[in-house]
Structure formats: C-alpha cells, structure tokens
Amino acid sequence: MIVIGEKINSSLKSIRPAMEARDKHATKELARLQRDAGASYIDVNAGMFYENEEETLQWLIESIQEVVDLPFAIDSPNVDAIRAGLLANKNGKPIVNSITGESKRFETVLPIIKEFDTAVIALCMDDTGMPESAEDRVRIARKLIHDLTQAGIAMDDIFIDPLVRPIGTGSHYGKVALETIRIVKSEFPEVHIACGLSNVSFGIPARKLINQTFLIAAMSVGMDGAILDPLDKKLMSFLHAGEALLGLDDYCMNFISKFRDGEIEI
C-alpha cells in the first residue's frame, strides 16, 4: 500500500504554528515520525500561507529532506508554488497534487509534470464540476488517463483520486467512491489510486471507526494508495491486516513482523 503521510499540512492546527515560526525541529520530527510509521511519501502543503506559499513550501521541503529521504507529494493549487517545491526537491521523483480534467488546470499543470518528470494525482472532476455518480467519475478518469499517457506520462506515474466525499452529506458517497475505484483499477491495473481517506468521515462522530472500515472496503476493491495519517497506529494496523487478508502480504510475514515489533494495535 502506498501511504502518503498527510500531517505536514498548513490547514492542520497541530503543525501550522511551527510553519509560521519556521520551526525546523518540529517539521523535521513530524516527517521522521511519519517515515518511521510507514509512510511512502511525505505530503507537504503550505496553502494557508497565501502571501508567501512559494517560500514556505520551499522551506518545508529543504528542511525535511535534511533528515528524511522519502519522496514528497507536493500539494498546492498554485502552479508557482508547485514549481518552487520541485526546484527545491532532492528526494527523488515526487508526486504533484494535483491535476484535474478542468481544461485550464490540465493545461497549466501538465507542462510542469513533464518538465520535472513527476508522478501526478489526477482528480475525477472536469469543467462540468464535481460528479455525483461513479459512472461520471470513471468517464473523467478514463479521459485523464488517456490524455496523460498521450502526453508521455507513464501509467504507473498516474494516481487517480476518486473524490471521496463525506457520507454525512450524502449517504451514497461511500459507495460511489468504492465503485469508482473498482472500475478504474479493473480497467487500468497499472494506474494507482490516491484516496483522501478521512474525507469520508468528515462531520460525523467516531470518525476513526468510519475511516478504518472504509480503508478495508476500499482496499478490497483495488485501492493501492491513500492520503492518511500514518501516526494513527490503529489505522495502520487495519492496513497491515487488510494486506494480509487480501493476499498482498506473502504468508503474512509483514503482519507478523509488525506484530513482533509492537506496531500492531489490537
């Protein structure tokens, strides 16, 4: 499972003061903890710093890569900030988060992806807006995959975001996301999924329970990547158990190893 650690995000009250104070120790430690907990990528987002996002994102990346060699997921709607982050990056191939089927966004982000040879998260939305049905999301995903591959982007550098929306605002949203994942992975097995996991539980109680259950449901239909909190030990325990149950962990050796190391929370 590809785990994109979500904790270094300027919208989170737990880390934003450290970003404001340029506290290298706090950001480095949070990146290190996520790496040690099993993150595959470190997400970096400085979007709340509207006036100096480029500078803040560059500082984050330069600071973190002093102690962690994981690749980054550079998360911004600001193309100039993405470029600044990519120029600062020395940790291998990053993921750009994100591109969409919206004409202007696609045309603006694609050249940066090609110039820096990055992977990319592609959201299932286009100029018509955010689709309600799995059918419409899959239609957009197909076009995004076609257009990206035609532009020279490798299949396994594409991460489709099925747009996980809160089930508290629409009881069908969980099912729609799961069906989107299932169809995309069945048609394009080389393409990855990058699901914003915790979006599903926003606004309802016992969020962790919903997230844990949704994780297993999504893995069972082919989800192989998620933006989540790797410091949530119980959630990560579900992830390791899910891999074992779905035949993704030969003879359960990884699960057994994690259990022996005290990383499985029962």
C-alpha positions in Angstrom: 0.0 0.0 0.0 1.3 3.4 -0.9 0.9 5.6 2.1 1.0 9.4 1.6 1.6 10.9 5.1 -0.8 13.8 5.5 0.4 15.5 8.6 2.5 18.4 7.3 -0.4 20.4 6.0 -0.9 24.1 6.8 -4.6 23.6 7.4 -3.8 21.5 10.5 -3.7 23.4 13.7 -1.1 20.9 15.1 1.6 22.0 12.6 0.7 25.4 11.3 2.3 27.3 14.2 5.6 25.5 13.6 5.4 26.6 9.9 4.6 30.2 10.9 7.6 30.2 13.3 9.9 28.4 10.8 10.4 25.7 13.4 12.7 23.3 11.6 12.8 20.9 14.6 9.0 20.4 14.7 8.6 19.8 10.9 11.6 17.5 10.7 10.4 15.5 13.7 6.9 15.1 12.2 8.4 14.0 8.9 10.6 11.5 10.6 7.8 10.1 12.7 5.7 9.6 9.6 8.5 7.8 7.8 9.1 5.5 10.8 5.4 4.8 10.9 5.3 3.5 7.3 4.8 6.5 5.0 5.8 6.1 1.4 5.6 9.8 0.6 5.6 12.9 2.8 2.8 15.3 1.8 3.7 19.0 2.0 1.1 21.7 1.9 1.6 25.4 2.6 -1.7 26.6 1.0 -2.8 28.6 4.1 0.1 30.9 3.6 -1.5 32.8 0.8 1.1 35.6 0.6 4.2 33.5 0.7 3.2 30.0 -0.2 6.1 29.5 -2.6 8.7 30.5 0.0 7.0 28.4 2.8 6.8 25.3 0.6 10.4 25.6 -0.5 11.4 26.0 3.2 9.4 22.9 4.2 11.0 20.7 1.5 14.5 21.9 2.2 14.1 21.4 5.9 12.5 17.9 5.7 15.0 16.5 3.2 17.8 17.3 5.6 16.6 14.3 7.7 14.2 12.2 5.6 14.9 10.8 2.2 11.3 9.9 1.3 9.8 11.5 -1.8 7.3 14.3 -1.5 3.7 14.8 -2.5 3.7 18.5 -3.3 0.1 19.6 -2.6 -1.0 23.0 -3.9 -3.5 24.7 -6.3 -0.8 27.3 -7.0 1.4 26.3 -10.0 4.1 28.7 -9.0 4.3 27.1 -5.5 4.5 23.7 -7.1 7.4 24.8 -9.3 9.2 26.3 -6.2 8.7 23.0 -4.4 10.0 20.9 -7.3 13.1 23.1 -7.7 13.9 22.6 -4.0 13.3 18.8 -4.2 16.3 16.5 -4.0 14.4 13.4 -2.7 13.8 11.6 -6.0 10.6 11.5 -8.0 7.8 13.4 -6.3 4.0 13.4 -6.8 2.3 16.6 -7.9 -1.1 17.0 -6.2 -2.9 17.7 -8.4 -4.3 17.9 -11.9 -7.9 17.6 -13.0 -9.9 17.3 -16.1 -10.7 21.1 -16.0 -9.2 22.5 -19.2 -7.3 25.4 -17.6 -5.9 23.3 -14.7 -4.8 20.5 -17.0 -3.1 22.8 -19.5 -1.3 24.6 -16.7 -0.1 21.7 -14.6 0.8 19.2 -17.4 3.9 21.1 -18.6 5.3 21.1 -15.1 4.8 17.4 -14.7 6.6 16.8 -18.0 9.4 19.2 -17.3 10.2 17.7 -13.9 9.3 14.1 -14.8 7.0 13.7 -11.8 4.1 11.4 -10.9 0.7 13.1 -10.6 -2.6 12.8 -8.7 -5.5 13.3 -11.1 -8.9 14.2 -9.6 -12.1 12.9 -11.1 -13.5 16.3 -11.9 -13.7 18.4 -15.0 -15.3 21.6 -16.4 -18.7 20.3 -15.5 -17.9 20.3 -11.8 -17.6 17.5 -9.2 -19.6 14.5 -10.5 -22.1 12.7 -8.3 -22.1 9.3 -9.9 -19.4 6.6 -10.3 -20.2 6.5 -14.0 -19.3 10.1 -14.5 -16.2 9.9 -12.3 -15.0 6.9 -14.3 -15.6 8.7 -17.5 -13.4 11.6 -16.4 -10.8 9.2 -15.1 -10.6 7.5 -18.5 -10.1 10.8 -20.3 -7.5 11.9 -17.8 -5.6 8.7 -18.2 -5.8 8.9 -22.0 -4.7 12.5 -22.1 -1.9 12.0 -19.6 -0.5 8.9 -21.3 -0.8 10.5 -24.8 1.4 13.3 -23.3 4.0 10.8 -22.3 3.1 10.2 -18.7 3.7 6.6 -17.7 0.6 4.6 -16.4 2.3 3.9 -13.1 3.0 7.6 -12.5 -0.7 8.3 -12.5 -2.7 8.3 -9.3 -6.4 8.6 -9.7 -8.3 10.4 -6.9 -11.9 9.1 -6.9 -13.1 12.1 -4.9 -14.0 10.7 -1.5 -16.8 12.9 -0.1 -18.3 12.9 3.4 -21.0 10.3 3.8 -22.7 12.7 6.3 -23.6 14.9 3.3 -24.7 12.1 1.0 -25.3 8.5 2.0 -24.3 7.3 -1.4 -20.8 8.9 -1.4 -19.0 5.9 0.1 -20.5 3.5 -2.4 -19.7 5.9 -5.3 -16.1 6.2 -4.3 -15.8 2.4 -3.9 -17.4 1.7 -7.3 -15.1 4.3 -9.0 -12.0 2.6 -7.5 -13.2 -0.8 -8.5 -13.8 0.1 -12.2 -10.7 2.2 -12.6 -8.4 -0.5 -11.2 -10.1 -3.2 -13.2 -9.7 -1.3 -16.5 -6.3 0.3 -15.7 -4.4 -2.1 -13.3 -1.1 -0.2 -13.7 -2.7 3.1 -12.5 -2.6 3.9 -8.8 -5.3 5.3 -6.5 -4.7 8.2 -4.2 -7.7 8.4 -1.9 -8.2 11.2 0.6 -9.3 8.7 3.2 -10.5 10.8 6.1 -12.8 12.9 3.9 -15.3 10.1 4.1 -16.0 10.7 7.8 -15.9 14.5 8.0 -18.6 15.9 10.2 -19.8 12.7 11.8 -18.9 11.1 15.2 -16.5 8.2 15.7 -14.5 9.3 12.6 -11.7 6.8 13.2 -14.1 3.9 13.1 -15.5 5.0 9.8 -12.0 5.6 8.4 -10.8 2.1 9.4 -13.9 0.5 7.9 -13.6 2.5 4.7 -9.9 1.6 4.4 -10.6 -2.1 4.3 -13.6 -1.7 2.0 -11.5 0.4 -0.5 -8.6 -2.0 -0.4 -10.9 -4.9 -1.2 -11.9 -3.2 -4.5 -8.4 -2.3 -5.5 -7.2 0.8 -3.7 -3.5 0.7 -3.5 -2.7 4.2 -2.2 -4.2 6.6 0.3 -3.5 10.0 1.8 -3.8 9.3 5.5 -2.3 9.7 9.0 0.4 7.1 9.4 0.7 8.1 13.1 -2.7 6.6 13.7 -1.4 3.2 14.9 -4.9 1.5 14.8 -5.5 2.6 11.3 -2.1 1.4 10.2 -2.9 -1.9 12.0 -6.0 -2.3 9.8 -3.9 -1.5 6.7 -1.4 -4.3 7.5 -4.3 -6.7 8.4 -6.0 -5.8 5.2 -2.9 -6.5 3.1 -2.6 -9.9 4.8 -6.3 -10.8 4.1 -6.2 -9.7 0.5 -3.2 -11.8 -0.4 -0.8 -8.8 -0.6 1.5 -10.0 2.2 3.1 -13.3 1.4 2.5 -15.8 4.3 1.5 -12.8 6.4 5.2 -12.1 7.0 4.9 -8.3 7.1 2.0 -8.5 9.5 3.8 -10.9 11.8 6.9 -8.7 11.7 4.9 -5.6 12.6 3.2 -7.6 15.4 6.6 -8.7 16.8 7.8 -5.1 16.7 4.8 -3.9 18.7 3.3 -1.9 15.7 0.0 -3.8 15.7 -2.7 -2.3 17.9 -5.4 -4.7 18.8 
